[in-house]
Amino acid sequence: MSEAELISACLRNDETAKKQFFDTFYSKLAYLSLRYSKNKSQSSQIVLSGFGYVFNSLNTYKSQKKYTLDEFVKHEFISFAVKYIKGIRNEYYVASTVRAVENKETSYDLFLDNQLIDLKNLSEEVLIKSIQQLVPSQRLVFNLHVIDNYTLELTSELLETSIQTIKSNLEKARFNLQKSIEKNLKTEKDEQPI
């Protein structure tokens, strides 16, 4: 079935076409939702609701034709995921405004004990876990700009915030991701059997 036939059949509520659409895109969207969510439970909620959102917006795709179907599905799903995460007000805004408390034993030297991490040999599990540990505002900015290649302007538009805030959250995300990867690699190394 061609792309145009698949969309037309989906819009006619053809069960076979809906199943084909689901089989084609579910795993891609499930992986995306893992990166945008804070854990597997939230990821499941995002992928199920987001899949319905994408499916219901197929009329828009049929009338616009600005993207390929893959690009359209990815863009619509990411837009949904951003709205979903931002909709969890207590998580998104509180986590974005948390301030560090004084701790006498903590060093505030940002570059102390940084390890060089070989990102090419980093396991997908460690990377996903580390991204999920970022606060929501940093996780969204990092995913949108760094991984999904959205421009700063488009990221700013999607998150409804200034470009300066995006840049600030991006820098924080990069630093916190580095620290999180180091911690997760150390934990993974410590858990390996001798």
C-alpha positions in Angstrom: 0.0 0.0 0.0 1.5 3.4 -1.0 1.7 6.3 1.5 -1.3 8.1 -0.1 -3.4 4.9 -0.1 -2.4 4.2 3.6 -3.4 7.7 4.7 -6.7 7.6 2.7 -7.5 4.2 4.1 -6.7 5.3 7.7 -8.9 8.3 7.3 -11.7 6.0 6.1 -11.2 4.0 9.4 -9.9 0.9 7.6 -8.7 -1.5 10.3 -6.0 -3.1 8.2 -4.5 0.4 7.3 -4.7 1.5 11.0 -2.8 -1.7 12.0 -0.2 -1.0 9.2 0.2 2.6 10.4 0.6 1.4 14.0 3.2 -1.3 13.0 5.1 1.2 10.9 5.4 4.0 13.5 4.9 2.5 17.0 8.5 1.5 17.7 9.9 4.8 16.5 7.5 6.8 18.6 8.1 4.5 21.6 11.9 5.3 21.4 11.2 9.0 21.1 8.9 9.0 24.1 11.7 7.3 26.2 14.0 10.2 25.5 11.4 12.9 26.3 10.0 11.3 29.4 11.4 10.9 32.9 10.7 7.1 33.2 9.1 4.1 31.5 5.7 4.7 33.0 5.6 8.3 31.7 6.9 7.1 28.4 4.1 4.6 28.0 1.5 7.4 28.7 3.1 9.7 26.2 3.4 7.1 23.4 -0.2 5.9 23.7 -1.7 9.3 23.9 0.7 10.7 21.4 0.0 8.0 18.9 -3.7 8.8 19.0 -2.8 12.5 18.6 -0.7 11.8 15.5 -3.3 9.5 14.0 -6.0 12.2 14.5 -3.9 14.8 12.8 -3.5 12.8 9.5 -6.1 15.1 7.9 -3.7 18.0 8.4 -0.9 16.0 6.7 -3.1 15.1 3.8 -4.0 18.8 3.2 -0.5 20.3 3.8 2.1 17.8 2.3 5.0 19.9 3.7 6.8 16.9 5.0 7.3 13.2 4.2 5.0 11.0 6.3 7.9 10.0 8.6 8.8 13.7 9.2 5.2 14.6 9.8 4.6 11.8 12.3 7.9 12.6 14.2 7.2 16.4 14.3 3.6 15.9 15.4 4.6 13.4 18.1 7.4 15.6 19.4 5.0 18.5 19.6 2.6 16.4 21.6 5.3 15.1 23.9 6.5 18.7 24.6 2.9 19.8 25.4 2.4 16.7 27.6 5.5 17.3 29.6 4.8 21.0 30.0 1.2 20.0 31.0 2.6 18.3 34.1 2.9 21.8 35.8 4.1 20.7 39.2 7.0 18.6 37.6 7.9 21.0 34.8 7.9 24.3 36.7 9.0 23.2 40.1 11.9 21.1 38.7 13.0 24.1 36.6 13.1 26.5 39.5 14.8 24.3 42.2 17.8 26.0 43.8 20.8 24.3 45.2 21.2 24.3 48.9 24.4 24.9 50.7 26.4 21.8 51.5 29.7 22.2 53.3 31.3 19.2 51.6 30.3 20.0 48.1 32.7 21.5 45.7 31.3 24.0 43.3 34.1 23.7 40.8 32.1 22.6 37.6 35.2 21.1 36.0 36.5 19.1 38.9 36.8 15.3 38.3 35.3 15.4 34.8 36.0 12.3 32.9 36.4 12.1 29.1 33.5 10.0 28.0 33.7 8.1 24.7 30.2 8.8 23.4 30.6 6.3 20.6 31.0 3.5 23.0 28.3 4.7 25.4 25.5 2.2 25.8 22.0 3.3 24.7 20.7 2.3 28.2 23.1 4.6 30.0 22.4 7.5 27.6 18.6 7.2 27.9 18.8 6.8 31.7 21.0 9.9 31.8 18.7 12.0 29.6 15.7 10.9 31.7 17.5 12.3 34.8 17.6 15.8 33.5 14.9 18.2 34.8 12.1 18.5 32.3 13.0 21.9 30.9 16.6 20.7 30.2 15.5 17.3 28.9 13.1 19.0 26.4 15.7 21.5 25.2 18.4 18.9 24.8 16.2 16.5 22.9 14.7 19.1 20.6 17.9 21.0 19.8 20.7 18.5 20.1 19.2 15.1 19.2 16.3 16.1 16.9 18.1 19.1 15.3 15.4 21.7 15.9 16.7 25.2 15.5 17.0 27.4 18.6 14.1 29.5 17.2 11.8 26.5 16.6 12.7 25.1 20.1 11.9 28.5 21.6 8.6 28.5 19.8 7.6 25.0 20.8 8.5 25.6 24.5 7.0 29.1 24.4 10.1 30.7 26.0 12.9 33.1 25.0 15.9 32.0 23.0 18.1 33.1 26.0 16.2 30.7 28.3 16.7 28.0 25.7 20.5 28.6 25.5 20.7 28.7 29.3 18.8 25.4 29.7 20.9 23.9 26.9 24.1 24.7 28.8 22.7 23.4 32.0 21.5 20.2 30.2 24.9 19.6 28.7 26.7 20.0 32.1 24.1 17.9 34.0 24.1 15.2 31.3 27.9 14.9 31.5 27.6 14.4 35.3 24.7 12.0 35.0 26.5 9.9 32.4 29.6 9.8 34.7 27.5 8.7 37.6 25.6 6.1 35.6 28.8 4.7 34.1 30.3 4.4 37.5 27.2 2.6 38.8 27.2 0.3 35.8 30.9 -0.5 36.3 30.3 -1.1 40.1 27.4 -3.5 39.4 29.4 -5.7 36.9 30.2 -9.1 38.3 33.9 -9.8 39.1 
